Amino acid sequence: MSVGFESVRLASEAAFRAMAAPLAETFLVRQQRQLDLAQSGHAIHYWGFCAFCGDRARFTCDWHAAFSHPDGRQEPNWRERLVCDRCGLNNRLRAALHFMQARAGLQRSSLIYLTEQATPFYAAMRQRSDCLVGSEFLRDGTPPGGHNVGGLRHEDVTALSFSDGIFDLVGCFEVLEHVHDYRAGLRELRRVLRPGGHLTASFPFRMDLSETLVRARIDAAGEVEHLAEPEYHGDPLREGGILCFRHFGWDILDAMRMAGFSEAACHLYWSWDLGYLGDPQCLFHAVR
Ligand SMILES: [Zn+2]
């Protein structure tokens, strides 16, 4: 059983295209294995190793938010619903934490900023870090850098209240697609990192797109203009969810470089043993 974090690092769309044929073959083999597992029952279980628990663990997946294939087969949402029975963390969160430990230098003493606070990931990270700051985008009048009565800190990722260069690591997961000016957000996330500090991020990513798909934008009058069927994602603080402005394409790597990051890349990963199923699963990483 391999418990290291194995990934394919892709620094550009060209690098992806060069590997597209072997990757497609690999995806097909994995897909069949996943579909076979999905046939195993209404509640899907198998044994593997949880990198967060550091031990053998049983993974469970349900059928909430399942996908339909064109041929009618159903496939579970492995990314969000494949959960370790012990720690309760899903595939995406276990992988993000594992990646930060393996590739972004995460240590107990690292000074970390997470662009979330009212989430299971923040709670899990607190168990692994002595120096963690989290925040949410509050709409209750709390000033930037202030805390509300519930103890949540307010930050706007396009105008952070932190000083320059203070964090070793920034984790920004499933946030940038909801930020209208995500380029300003990237510049801010870089600004608060120390030189050599690491950004780890995830967001809806379409490997088939060179250019980011804009689903909604803010017009001159400050109103939201929908260019595609409105898509709302779950949000711990907002019933009805939060609007997704875009699905990113490969140009996100250019946006990261333009924001001043180096070594920007997409890391593709998959592991049966570690419970990282679903294709493609990817995390983005860059260094200040
Ligand atoms: Zn676990």
Residues whose N, C-alpha, C, O or C-beta is under 5 A from the ligand:
A	BS01	ZN	C50 F52 C53 A57 C84 R86 C87
